[in-house]
C-alpha cells in the first residue's frame, strides 16, 4: 500500500451522496449532516485547544482542522497528548475527573463545549473505536444492535446489523454465529466488531485510538483496508504509534511531541499538521524530520 | 563429517543446560512438596467440618422429614412425637422473602450509587464506612434495635418485624459485595457504551449490571442464606406460634431457626428429632433457593463463549 494521494481520494469521496448508507432513513433523528458537503471541507476545527487534568496542562495550544471524508492521523511519541486531543473531540475527556478543555472545538461550526451542548448527542455523531478491542460480553448480534437499540432506531434491526457488519468487513466471517459471544472472536475480528458497532449508529466522524496496536499485521492490514472503505462515507481521525500506518492510510497527519517547559513540566504540543505526503517527505519542522527518520531522542 | 543423527534422540551435548527436575536444588524441591502438602491438608481441614455437619444433619434429620413434618402444625408438647414444623417453614419463607424483597433492591441500588456515581465523594465514603460497621453488628443487637424501634412502637410482634431485622442484616452485605462486583466490570465497557451515545443510567442497566450479575447473585444469595439462618432477631421480634400464619403484618409468627433453638434445648427425644428435621429443612430450603437464583442469573448473564 502506498500513501494515498489526497486529490484522488477527493474525487471518489465526492460520490458520497449516492452512497446508500448515507440516505436518511425514516424514523431516524436528523443527523444534521444530511446536506452533502464537498469532501475535504472541515467538519471539525480545533482552535488553540488545551486539555488540563486538574492544574496540569497535558496538551497546549492545538489548532488543526478535521476534513470531511478524509483520514486524519495523529502521530507522536508516548505522552505527547495525541490520545488526549482525540478524546476531547467527542467529549470522552468529560469522563476523566478533573479534565477540562480550553480553546474551541467546533463541529459543523458549533462549539462542542458550549454550555447547552449534550455530550450524549455529541457522541452519537462522533463515534469512537478504542485501542483495546472492547466488545460487550454479549452476542455478536447484540453488540452491533446495542447502539441501534439505545438510540431508539426503528426499522429492521437485523438488516441494519447485517449492513454494519458488512461495512466493517466482518459479515462473511460471523454470519453463521451471530448468537455467539463477541468475546469468542479473535482480536482482529473483535476490533472489526467494535467498528461495526460504531458505524451501526451511522456517526459522522469516527475517532480511532490506536485501533491496531493490539493486533497482528494481518489483522492490521484488514483494518487499514477497511479504513479506506470507511473514509468514503465517514470522516476518520486515527491516533497511531505506527508511522508507517499513518503514512499508509491517512490523508492528513498531525505530528505531536512532548516538550518540557522551563518549570520542568511536560506538555504535549502539536508540531506540524499537513498533508501526509508532505509531512513524511518534506516536513517543515526539524522535530518532525527527526521523529520520522528515527532520530528522535 | 555429518552423520544423520535424529536431533530428537541425540544425547545432549556436553555443557547443555540440564532441564530435568533433578537439577533443582534440594531445598526448592522440598519447599515445593511441603507447600503442596500444606495446601492439601488445609483443604481437608476445611472440608471435614463441612462434611460432618452435612452428614450429621442428613443422618439424624433425614428420618424425621416427611410430608406431615413439613406441613403439620407445631405440637404443644416436647415429649410427644408427631406434628411438624409447617408454620415455621411458612414463616421462614415469607419472612426471609420479605426481607430479601426489601434489602436486595435497596442494596443493589445503593451499590450502584457507590460505584457508578458516588465514587470517592464524602457521602459515598460515609455510606461505605457505615455499611462496613453494620456488617459487624451482631444479629442479636439488630433484633433488639428492631424490637425497640418497631415492636414496642406498634406493641405487636409480627413476621414483618422479623423481616425488617433480617433486611437490616442483609443490607450491608449486599451493598458491599455488589459494589465489589461492579468494580470488577472493566471501564472499557462503560466507555464503549458511552461512546455510542448511551446515557449513564442505560450504560449501567444494560452493560454494567449484566456483566456483574453472576457475582451480584452470589453475594445476594450469601446474604439471604445467612439471614434465613438467623435465630436471635426471630426469637425477639417475631414471637411464637403453633399454627400457620400467612399474614406478615398481624399476629406472631415463627421460623425454622427459632424451632431449632427451641427444640434442641430440650432433653426429650421427639423435640430433638424435630430440631434435626428443622435443620435439614432449612439447609434444603437455602439450597433450593440458591439453585433457583443461579438459574435466573444465568438467564440474564451474558455468555462468555
HADDOCK unambig.tbl for C-alpha pairs under 7 A between the chains (distance, minus, plus):
assign (segid A and resid 120 and name CA) (segid B and resid 197 and name CA) 4.85 0.50 0.50
assign (segid A and resid 120 and name CA) (segid B and resid 198 and name CA) 6.69 0.50 0.50
assign (segid A and resid 120 and name CA) (segid B and resid 199 and name CA) 6.59 0.50 0.50
assign (segid A and resid 121 and name CA) (segid B and resid 197 and name CA) 6.57 0.50 0.50
assign (segid A and resid 123 and name CA) (segid B and resid 195 and name CA) 5.47 0.50 0.50
assign (segid A and resid 123 and name CA) (segid B and resid 196 and name CA) 6.12 0.50 0.50
assign (segid A and resid 123 and name CA) (segid B and resid 197 and name CA) 4.91 0.50 0.50
assign (segid A and resid 124 and name CA) (segid B and resid 196 and name CA) 5.72 0.50 0.50
assign (segid A and resid 124 and name CA) (segid B and resid 197 and name CA) 4.53 0.50 0.50
assign (segid A and resid 127 and name CA) (segid B and resid 195 and name CA) 5.89 0.50 0.50
assign (segid A and resid 127 and name CA) (segid B and resid 196 and name CA) 6.14 0.50 0.50
assign (segid A and resid 128 and name CA) (segid B and resid 195 and name CA) 5.86 0.50 0.50
assign (segid A and resid 134 and name CA) (segid B and resid 188 and name CA) 6.24 0.50 0.50
assign (segid A and resid 134 and name CA) (segid B and resid 189 and name CA) 6.32 0.50 0.50
assign (segid A and resid 134 and name CA) (segid B and resid 192 and name CA) 6.99 0.50 0.50
assign (segid A and resid 136 and name CA) (segid B and resid 189 and name CA) 6.25 0.50 0.50
assign (segid A and resid 137 and name CA) (segid B and resid 211 and name CA) 6.87 0.50 0.50
assign (segid A and resid 137 and name CA) (segid B and resid 302 and name CA) 5.89 0.50 0.50
assign (segid A and resid 137 and name CA) (segid B and resid 303 and name CA) 6.86 0.50 0.50
assign (segid A and resid 137 and name CA) (segid B and resid 304 and name CA) 6.40 0.50 0.50
assign (segid A and resid 138 and name CA) (segid B and resid 302 and name CA) 5.41 0.50 0.50
assign (segid A and resid 138 and name CA) (segid B and resid 303 and name CA) 6.68 0.50 0.50
assign (segid A and resid 147 and name CA) (segid B and resid 196 and name CA) 5.79 0.50 0.50
assign (segid A and resid 150 and name CA) (segid B and resid 198 and name CA) 6.23 0.50 0.50
assign (segid A and resid 180 and name CA) (segid B and resid 305 and name CA) 6.50 0.50 0.50
assign (segid A and resid 181 and name CA) (segid B and resid 303 and name CA) 6.25 0.50 0.50
assign (segid A and resid 181 and name CA) (segid B and resid 304 and name CA) 6.10 0.50 0.50
assign (segid A and resid 181 and name CA) (segid B and resid 305 and name CA) 5.17 0.50 0.50
assign (segid A and resid 183 and name CA) (segid B and resid 304 and name CA) 6.59 0.50 0.50
assign (segid A and resid 183 and name CA) (segid B and resid 305 and name CA) 6.65 0.50 0.50
assign (segid A and resid 184 and name CA) (segid B and resid 305 and name CA) 5.42 0.50 0.50
assign (segid A and resid 198 and name CA) (segid B and resid 196 and name CA) 6.60 0.50 0.50
